[in-house]
Amino acid sequence: MDTKSVKMNKEIYGKTCIYWRAGRCNRNPCKFMHAETPSTHTSYLGINAKSKICGKKHHSSYKIISKSKKTLVQKSEDRDGTNVVVSKKSSRTICKYWTNNRCLYGEQCINLHSWFQSDEFSTIAELHQHKKAITGITLLTGTNKLYSGSTDGTVRIWDCHTGQSLKVINFGTEVNSLISEGPWIFVGLKNAIKAFNTKTNLEYTLDGPKGRILHMAVGNDILFAGAEDGVITAWRESSETKSPFELAGSLIGHTESVVCLIVSLNVGWNMLYSGSMDQSIKVWNIDTLQCTMTLNEHTGVVTSLLCWEKYLFSSSSDGTIKIWAMTEVGTLAVVYTHNEQSGIISLFGMHDANGKPILFSSCTGNLVCMYELPSFSERGRLFAKKDITSFGLVADGGLFLTGDGTGLLRVWKWNELPKVASN
């Protein structure tokens, strides 16, 4: 072999196969290396280059290996001048190869092989009958029946004790929202709401809204429905035999779709709060159906609202959770802002086994972060194949539920009985 040929072979065999790195090399033998060279990131991450990697590129994360764990402390001064200290601990990342049953490292993998990161609860059931994203989960008061709605066009009724699917109602169009109140189940469709009375087995159609019904809420015997056209339609209970609901009015003020609604008597008396794609939160007086305040602190879609004790929590696609409190002059003001690394889809709150308040923050990227309040110290994480879009609560037995974009309804259980958060 001449000198030129030796030099060429040395250059070839000293390089790592780019197809092997991508997990797609099918040559046997391959003229390139099926191992990382000392100059590549494998040696930097501390992985033994001589170890056998079975033809797959190692899927370790730079952030997990190269950076030691840090505790980040954020301070924010509220309106009274009091410092709020927030402790945030780093967490391991779920192995994306494990989620697709393709991880070759088993227990030796540095990333999580679990759908959650916490020792305080566990998953006890997976109900995967829905074919598309779950848009609502509700437990009918006084029964063991759980209802779930999905964009696959169905509402499923489950026995929450056995996990058995009892009935499927097919609407032939996307179910965009689902709530219950007393004996009533309300299903938000496009241009209409279907109301089912579970005691009389009667069904009613509430017309009027334009576009998809993205969220609903009930307060003071009034049903509020936020629609795609930005209008909130309200119905009151009626004694009429033809329909138990009568149109109470339309709340007009948002310029884009209404994404979230909540009624609370604690943060402000007889108030409805609405969040919209127009990046604003509006406060409505339930008695007069008039807008009393507009809050413009978010810079993205207001995706979720949660009332807890005397505070209003709001989340946004801008990656922030804002906590609002009523001032002495009767206006709402932000007292603390928490930042996530990605946009936020939904908020949910309950107490843990020790009675401590826990806030769930569902973020884009198939992740739910769990924080203990008021410190915002991280208490755990939930993972999914697609974004978790809905939450539900079963007070008895310490159960809570999550629904994701694949249609999977997962049931979780705290190790001990938690208390239910009150609005």
DOTORKE-197479 format. One record per residue: residue in one letter; x, y, z of N, C-alpha, C, O in turn. Coordinates in steps of 0.05 Angstrom, whole numbers, plus 5000, padded with zeros to 4 digits. Example, Ala and Ser with C-alpha at 12.3 -4.5 7.8 and 13.67 -1.06 7.14 Angstrom:
BEGIN
A526448865156524649105156526449345156528549345169/S525749555142527349795143525850015157526850235161/
END
This chain:
BEGIN
M501749765000500050005000501850255000503650275016/D501250444982502950674980502350875003500350845017/T504051075005503751275027501151425025499951475045/K500351495001497851644997495451485006493551585018/S495451214999493251035007493151005037490951015049/V495350985051495450955080494251205093492751195111/K495051435083494051685094491051715091489751805109/M489951625067487151645062485651455081483551535092/N486651205084485251025102485251125131483351085145/K487451245139487651355166485551575170484451595192/E485151735150483151955152480351845153478651945168/I479851635137477151515136476551375162474451425174/Y478351195171477751035195478051185221477351085242/G478951425219479051595243476551765247476451925266/K474651735229472251895231469851725240469751485236/T468051855253465651725263463451725241463151925227/C462151495238460051465217457651645224456451625246/I456951835206454752015211452151865211450251955224/Y451951655195449451495195449151335221446851295231/W451351245232451251105258450351295280448851225297/R451351545279450551745298447451785298446251825318/A446351775273443451815271441851555275439451545272/G443351335281442051075285440950945260439050785261/R442251015236441250915211443350765194442750705171/C445650695205447650565190447050265187446550125207/N447050165162446449875157448749735143448349525132/R451149855144453449735132454949555152455449635175/N455649315143457049135161459048965143458148775130/P461649035143462849245161462449525149462049555125/C462749725166462750005157465550105158467050055177/K466350265138469050365137469550595157471850675161/F467350705168467650915188467250805216466350575219/M468150955236467950865264465150855274463551045269/H464350655289461850645304462450695333461750545351/A463750915337464451015364465251305361466051385339/E465051455382465751745381468851775383470151635398/T469951955367472752015369473252195393471452325403/P475752195403476352355427475752655423475352795443/S475652745399475153035394472153105395471453335395/T470452895394467552945394466452975421467952945441/H463853025424462553085449462352855468461852885492/T462852595458462652365476464652385498463952345522/S467152445492469152455513468652695531469252685555/Y467552905520466953135536464753075557464853185579/L462852905549460752835568461552615588460052555606/G463952505584464852305604463952025597463951855615/I463151965572462251695565464751545555466251655539/N465051295563467251135555467051075525465150945516/A468951175509468751135480469150855472468450775450/K470250685490470750405483468250235488468249995480/S466250335502463950175509462350135484462250295465/K460949905483459349835460456649985461455249965481/I455850115440453450275440451350155421449350275415/C451849915412449849755397448749905373446349875367/G450450045360449550175334447750405337446650505317/K447250515362445550745365447150975377448950935393/K446451205368447651445380446651485408444351455414/H448451555426447751595454446051845456446652055444/H443851825470441952045471442052205496440052315506/S444452225508444752385532444452675526444952765503/S443652825545443353115542445753265552446853195573/Y446653465537448853625546448353745574450053755591/K445853845577445153985602445153805626445853885648/I444453545622444353365644447153285653447653275677/I448953235634451553135641453553355648454953335669/S453653555632455853745634455453955656457354105663/K452953985666452354185686451554055712449853885712/S452754145733452054045759449354155767448554365757/K447954025786445354115795445654385810447554415826/K443954565804443954825817441254895829439254805819/T441355045850438855145861438655435854440255605861/L436555505839436155775830434255915850432155805856/V434956145859433356295877432556555864434256715856/Q429956605862428956845851427557005873426256895890/K427857265872426557435892424857635877425657755857/S422557675888420657875877419458025900418657905920/E419258285897418058445919415158505912414558615891/D413358425931410558475926409758755933411458925939/R407158805931406159085935406659185963406659425968/D406959005982407359086010410259116017410959186039/G412059055997414859076002416058826013418358816021/T414558606015415458356026416758196004415758165982/N419158076010420557915991419357635990418957516011/V418857545966417957265962420257105951421257175929/V421156905965423456745957422556495943420856355954/V423556445919422756205904425156025900427256115890/S424955785908427055585904426255395881424055285882/K427955365862427355195839429654995835431855085828/K429154745837431154535834431054415806428854395794/S433354345796433454225770432353945771432453815792/S431253845749430053585748431153425724432053545705/R431053165726431952995705429853005682427553075686/T430852935658429152945635428352655627429852475630/I425852625617424952365609426452275584427052445566/C427052025582428451915559426451895535424551735536/K426952045515425152045492425251775477423351705463/Y427551635479427651375466426051165481424750985469/W425951185508424351005524421351045518419850845518/T420551295514417651335508416751195483414351145479/N418651135465418050995440419050705440419250575419/N419750605464420650335468423150275452423450055441/R425050465450427450435434430050485450432150495438/C429850515476432350575491433750305496432550105504/L436450315491438050075494439550055520441049865525/Y439250255538440950275561439550175587440850125607/G436950135585435450025609435950195634435750435633/E436450055656436850195681439350365682439650535699/Q441150325663443650485662443250755648445150915648/C440950795636440451045622440451275643439251255664/I441651495636441851725655439251885655438752045674/N437451835636434951985635432651805647433051565650/L430451935653428251795666426851595649426251645625/H426351355660424651155647422051145663421350935674/S420651365665418251385681416551615670417651805660/W413851595674412151815665411852025687410352215683/F413251995709413152205729415752205745417252005745/Q416352425759418652445776417752545803417552785808/S417252355821416452415848416052155863415551945850/D416452155889415951915905413451945922412951785940/E411852155916409452205932406852105919404852095932/F406952025894404551925881405451725859407851705852/S403551585847404051405826401651385807399451465815/T402151275784399951245765398750965769400150765772/I396050955770394650705776393050595753392250365753/A392550765732390950665710391450845685392051085688/E391250725662391550865636389150785619388850555612/L387550975612385050935597385451055569385451305566/H385950895549386650995523384550925502385150805481/Q382051005507379850955488379451185469378651145446/H380051435478379851665460382051645439384251545444/K381451755416383351745394384852015389386852025375/K383752225401384952485398385052635425384352515445/A385852885424386353035449383953045467381653085458/I384453015493382253035513381953335520383853475526/T379453425519378953715523377353775548376754005554/G376653565563375153615588374853355604374453145592/I375153375630374853155649373153255672373753455684/T370953115679369353195701368052955715367252765701/L367852975741366552765757363752865764363553085776/L361752715758358952795764358552785794358952575806/T357753005806357353025835355552805846353352755835/G356452675867354752475880354652205866352952035874/T356352165846356351905832359251805829361151945837/N359551565818362151465812362751475782364451335771/K361251655768361451675739363351905731362952135740/L365251845715367152035705366652085675366251885660/Y366552335667366052405639368652525627369952685640/S369252445602371452565588370652635559369252475547/G371452865550370852945523373352975506375553025517/S373152935480375552935463374853055436372553065427/T376953145422376653245395376153025375375753075352/D376152775385375352555367372352545364371252365350/G370852735376367952755373366352605392363952575389/T367552495413366052325432366352435461368252565468/V364352365477364452385506364152095516362351955509/R366052025534365951755546365251775575366051955589/I363651585584362851565612364351325624364151105613/W365751375646367351165659366351115687365251285700/D366750865696366450805724369150865738371150725733/C369151065755371751165766372950965786375151005795/H371450765794372450555812373850325797375850225806/T372650255775373750025759375250105735376849955724/G374850355725376150445701374850335676376050365654/Q372550225678371150115655369650335640368450515652/S369650325614368150515597365250415596364650195586/L363450575607360650505609358950575585357150435577/K359650795572358050895549359751085533361451225543/V359151095507360451285489358251445474356451325462/I358451705475356551885461358152015438360052155443/N357251955414358652065390357152295379354752275372/F358452535377357252775368357752835338356553005326/G359652685327360352735298361852985293362353055270/T362653125313364253375311365853405336365353275356/E367953565335369753595357368353685383366653865383/V369053555405368253645431370553825441372753725446/N369954075444372054275451372154345481374154455490/S370054275496370054335524367954165538366054075525/L368254115564366453945579366454025608368654035620/I364154075620363954125649361453995660359653915644/S361253975686358753885699358054075721359754205733/E355454085727354454245749351854115759349954105745/G351954025784349653875794349053635777350953475772/P346553595768345953365751346553415722346053235705/W347553655715347953725687350753665677352753715690/I350853575652353353555637353053735613351153725597/F355053915610355054105588357354045569359654015577/V356654015543358653935523358854165503356954235489/G361254285501361754505482362554405455364554275451/L360854465435361354385407361954635390362854835401/K361454615365361654855348358854975344357054845335/N358655225351356155385348353955295367351655395365/A354455115386352355025404353454875428355854795429/I351754855449352354705473350154495476347854545473/K351054245481349154035488349054015518351053985532/A346554025529346154005558344653745564342553695553/F345853575581344553325589343853325618345553385635/N341353265624340553235652340752935659339252775648/T342552865677343052585682340852455700340752215702/K339152625712336952515728334452455711333152255714/T333852635692331452605676332052475649330252395634/N334752455642335652355616334652515592334452415570/L334152775598333252955576335653105565337653155580/E335553175540337753305526336653565514334453575502/Y338353785516337554045505339854155489342254095495/T339254315469341254455453341054755458338954875455/L343354875465343455165470344855295447347355255443/D343355435430344455565407345255855413344455965434/G346755975395347356255398350256325393350956505378/P352156175406354956235402355856195373354656035359/K358056325366359156305339361956185341363656295354/G362255965328364855825328364955625351362955565364/R367355515355367755315376367355425404368155655409/I366155265421365855335449368355235463368654995469/L370255415469372855335479372955295510374655155520/H371155425524371055385553368355475564366955635553/M367655345587365155415600365555425631367455315641/A363755575644363855595673361055655683359355765668/V360455575708357855625720358255775746359955715762/G356455975750356456125775353856275779352856385760/N352856265804350256395810348056295791346356455782/D348056035786346055915769346056015740343956015727/I348356115731348656215704350856045690352956005702/L350255955666352255815650353556015631352156155616/F356156035632357656215614359256045594360455845602/A359256125569360655975548362356175532361356365520/G364956125531366856285516367256165488367855935486/A366856325467366856225440369256335424370656515432/E369456215401371656285383371456565372373556685365/D369156685371368856955361369357175382369157405376/G370157085407370757275428368457365445368857525464/V366057255440363657325456363157105477363456865472/I362357195501361557015522358557015524357357225529/T357256785520354356775521353556665548354756475558/A351356775559350456705586347556605585345856735572/W346956385599344256285602343656255632345256165648/R341156325639340156285666338356045667337055975647/E338155915690336155705694333355815692332856035701/S331655665679328855755674326955545683327555305684/S324555625690322355445698320655355674318755205677/E321355445651319855375626320155085620322354965623/T317954955612318054675606319454615580320554395576/K319354805561320654765536323654745538324954575525/S324854915555327754905559328255005587327155205596/P330054875602330654965629332655195629333555275651/F333455295606335355515605334155745587332955695566/E334655985595333956215579336356395575337956425593/L336556515552338756685545338756935563336757085565/A340956975578341257205596342657445583342157665591/G344257395564345657615551348357525539349157295542/S349657705526352257665514354257855525353758095527/L356557755533358657925545360657985522362157805514/I360658225513362258305490364558495499364058685513/G366958425491369258595499371858485488373658645481/H372158225488374558105477374558135446372458115433/T376858175435377158205406377957945392377857925367/E378657735408379357475396378157255414376757315434/S378657015407377456785420377756785450379856855460/V375656705464375756675493376656395499375356195491/V378856365513380256105517379555985544379355745546/C379156155565378756055592376856235607376856475603/L375356105625373456245642373556125670374055885674/I373056295691372656195718371056395734371256635731/V369356285751367756445769368856415797369456195806/S369056635812369956625840368556825857367857045848/L368156755882367056935902369157025922368557175940/N371656935919373656995938375457225929375957415944/V376457205904378257415894376657675890377657895897/G374257655880372457885877369657795878368957585866/W367857925892365157835896363657825870363558025855/N362257595865360557565841361957645815360857805800/M364257535811365857605788366357365770366857145779/L366357415744367157225724369757335712370057565705/Y371757155709374257225697374557075671374056835669/S375457225650375757095624378557165612379457395614/G379756965600382356995587382056945557380456785549/S383557095541383057095512385657085496387857125506/M385357015471387557025452388457315447390657355436/D386857505455387657785452389557875474390258115476/Q390457685490392557725511391457865536393057945553/S388857895538387758045561386157855579385157645570/I385757945604383957825623381758035629382458265635/K379257955627377158145633375658045658375257805662/V374758235674373258185699370458285695370058515688/W368458095699365658165694364058135719364457955735/N362258325724360358305746358158115738356758165718/I357757895753355757695746352957805747351257735731/D352357985766349658095769348858275745346658265735/T350758435736350158625714351158535687350358645666/L352958335687354158235662355858445648356158445624/Q356858635664358458855654361358815661362058705682/C363158895642366058875647366859105666366359335661/T368259025688369159225707372159285706373059485716/M373659105694376559135693377658985669376558775660/T379859085658381358945637384258935646385459145652/L385458695647388158655656389958585633389358395618/N392058735629393758715605396658655611398458775598/E397258485630400058435638401358215621403758205619/H399758035609400957825593401557925564400258105554/T403557795552404357865525403757635505404657645482/G402257435514401457215497398657135504397257265520/V397656925491394956835496394656755526396356625537/V392456845538391856775566390556495564388256475555/T391956295573391156015568389555885591388055705586/S389855995616388555865638388256055661389856235665/L386056015677385556185700384855995724383455795720/L385856065747385355905771384956095795386656265800/C382756065809382256215833382856035857381755825860/W384656135875385455975898385656165922387256345922/E383856115942383656295965383156585955381256625941/K384856775962384257045955385857135930386057375925/Y387056945916388757005893387556905867386156705866/L388257045846387656955818390256885805392157045804/F390456645794392756555779392056555750389856475742/S393856655734393556655705396056555691398256605700/S395656405670397956305654397656385626395556465616/S399956375611399956475584401956325567403756205576/S401556345541403456245521406056395522408056315510/D406156625537408656775540410456645560412656745565/G409656425572411356275591411256375620412956305635/T409256535627409056635654406556555668404456505656/I406756525695404456495712404456745729406356815743/K402256885729401957135745399957095767397856975763/I400657195790398957175814397857455819399357645823/W395157475821393857725824392457735851391557535861/A392457975863390958015888389558285887390358465873/M387358305902385758545903387158755920387958705942/T387358995909388559215924386559365941384159295940/E387459545957385559695975383559865959381359925969/V384359945935382460105919380659935902379060045886/G380759675905378859505891379759415863378059335847/T382259435857383259345831385059105835386159055856/L385358945814387158715815389958795805390258935785/A391958705820394758765813396458515815395858345832/V398558495799400358265800402158295824403558495827/V402258085841403958085864406357905861408357925875/Y406257725841408557555835408357445807406157385798/T410557415793410657285767412657055767415057095775/H411756825759413556585756413956535727412156545710/N416456475719417156425691417756135686419356015701/E416556025665417255755656419055785631419456005621/Q420155555623421955565600420455535573421655555552/S417855485575416255465550413455565556412755635579/G411755575535409055675539407455485557408055245559/I405455595570403855445589401055395577399855575566/I400155155581397555065569395255085589393155185582/S395854995614393654985633394754975661397054895666/L393055065681393755065709391754885724389354865716/F392654765746390954595762392054605790394454615794/G390254595811391254615838389854425856387454365853/M391354315876390154145897392254135920394354245918/H391553995941393353965964394653695963393453495954/D397053675974398453415975397553265999395753346014/A398953036005398152866027398452996054397252916074/N400153206055400653346080399053616082399553776099/G397253656063395653896063396954136052395954356055/K399254106038400554336026399554385998399154195983/P399154635991398054705965400054655942402354745944/I399154505922400854435899399654545874397254505868/L401154695859400354805833401554635811403954595810/F399854545792400654405768400754595745398854735739/S403054605731403354775707403954605683406154505680/S401954575665402354415641403654595620402554795612/C406054515610407554675592407754535565407454295563/T408254695544408754575518411354415520413254495534/G411454195505413754025508413153775524414953635533/N410453715528409553475540410353445570410953225579/L410353665584411353675611409453825630408254025622/V409053715654407653855675409553895699410553695709/C409954145707411554205731409754245755407654365753/M410554135777408954145802410454315822412754265828/Y409054515833410354705852408854715878406354715879/E410354735900409054785926408855085930410755235925/L406555165938406055455942406255515972405755345989/P407155765979407655995960410556005950411156195935/S412255815958415155845951415755785922417855865912/F413955635907414455545880416855355879418155335858/S417455215901419455005900418354765885416054685890/E419954645868419054425851418654175868420354095883/R416354045864415653805879415453555861415253335872/G415553585835415353355818414753435790414253675784/R414753235772414053285744412453055733412852825741/L410753115714409252915699410052945669410653165660/F410152715655410852715627408752575611407152415621/A408752635585406852505567408052505539409952635533/K406752345521407652345493406852595478408252685460/K404552705486403752965476402853145499402453045521/D402553395494401953585515399453505532397453405521/I399653535558397453475576395553715574396253945581/T393053665565391153885559388953915580387654125581/S388553705597386353725616387053585642388753405643/F385753685664386053575690383353515702381353635694/G383253325720380853255734381453175763383753095768/L379553195780380053135809377852945819375452985815/V378752735833376952555847377752585877379752485885/A376052725892376752795920377052545937378952535953/D375352345933375452105950377651925939377851865916/G379451845958381551655951384151795942386051655935/G384252055941386652195934387452155905389752125898/L385452165887385952125858385852385843384252555849/F387552405823387252625803387852505776389052295774/L386952645755387152545728388352745709388152985713/T389652635689390752805667389852695640389652455637/G389352865621388652785594390552925575391053165577/D391652775556393652895538392752905509390552825502/G394552995492393953035464393552775448392552785425/T394452545459394052285445391352165451390551975438/G389952275471387452165479387651985504385751865512/L390051975516390451805539389451945564390252175570/L387851805579386851905605388351745626388051505629/R390051875642391651745662390751815690390152045695/V390451615707389451645734391851625753393451435752/W392151825771394351835790393251815818390951885823/K394951725836394051705864396351795883398651715881/W395651985901397452065922397851835942396051675945/N400151835954400651625974398851635997398151436009/E397951876004395951916026393752096015394052215994/L391652106030389252256021389852556022390352666044/P389652695999390052985999387453136004385253016003/K387653386010385353556013384753695987386553755971/V382253765982381453895957381754195960380854305980/A382954315940383354605940380654745937379054655920/S380054945953377555085951377955345936379955485940/N375955415920376055665905374855895921374756125911/
END
